[in-house]
Amino acid sequence: MLNLLMRPGESLEIGDNVTLKIARSSDNRIQLVVDAPRDIAIRRQKSEKTAAAKADA
């Protein structure tokens, strides 16, 4: 696992054709921009804490 501290405007390249960019951040949230070919599946995975909290609400 790789853990990085990044600022808005910075980006990370994965391989030759995937780029992740931090668009903005506030409090404990970030807006992440993913630039990747359409044939690469991108799925959002939520943490167990978030899922459990919503289930209890």
C-alpha positions as CSV (number, residue, x, y, z in Angstrom):
1,M,0.0,0.0,0.0
2,L,1.2,3.5,-0.8
3,N,0.1,6.4,1.4
4,L,0.6,9.9,0.0
5,L,-0.1,13.4,1.2
6,M,-1.2,15.5,-1.7
7,R,-2.5,19.1,-2.2
8,P,-5.2,20.3,-4.6
9,G,-3.8,20.5,-8.1
10,E,-1.3,17.7,-7.7
11,S,-1.7,14.5,-9.6
12,L,-0.6,10.9,-9.6
13,E,0.0,8.8,-12.7
14,I,-0.7,5.0,-12.6
15,G,0.9,3.3,-15.6
16,D,0.9,5.0,-18.9
17,N,-2.8,5.9,-19.1
18,V,-4.4,6.6,-15.7
19,T,-4.1,9.9,-13.9
20,L,-5.6,10.8,-10.5
21,K,-5.9,14.5,-9.7
22,I,-6.9,16.1,-6.4
23,A,-9.3,18.8,-7.6
24,R,-10.1,20.3,-4.2
25,S,-10.3,19.4,-0.5
26,S,-12.2,20.6,2.6
27,D,-12.5,19.2,6.1
28,N,-12.2,15.4,5.7
29,R,-13.3,15.2,2.0
30,I,-11.6,15.5,-1.3
31,Q,-12.8,15.8,-4.9
32,L,-10.8,13.3,-7.0
33,V,-10.7,13.5,-10.8
34,V,-9.9,10.2,-12.6
35,D,-8.7,10.3,-16.2
36,A,-8.6,6.8,-17.6
37,P,-9.5,4.9,-20.8
38,R,-13.2,3.7,-21.0
39,D,-12.1,0.1,-21.0
40,I,-10.7,0.4,-17.4
41,A,-13.4,-0.3,-14.8
42,I,-13.5,2.2,-11.9
43,R,-15.5,1.4,-8.9
44,R,-16.0,3.4,-5.7
45,Q,-15.5,1.3,-2.5
46,K,-16.9,2.7,0.7
47,S,-15.4,2.0,4.1
48,E,-17.1,-0.4,6.5
49,K,-17.6,2.5,9.0
50,T,-19.5,4.6,6.5
51,A,-21.7,1.7,5.4
52,A,-22.4,0.7,9.0
53,A,-23.3,4.4,10.0
54,K,-25.7,4.7,7.1
55,A,-27.3,1.4,8.0
56,D,-27.9,2.5,11.6
57,A,-29.5,5.8,10.5
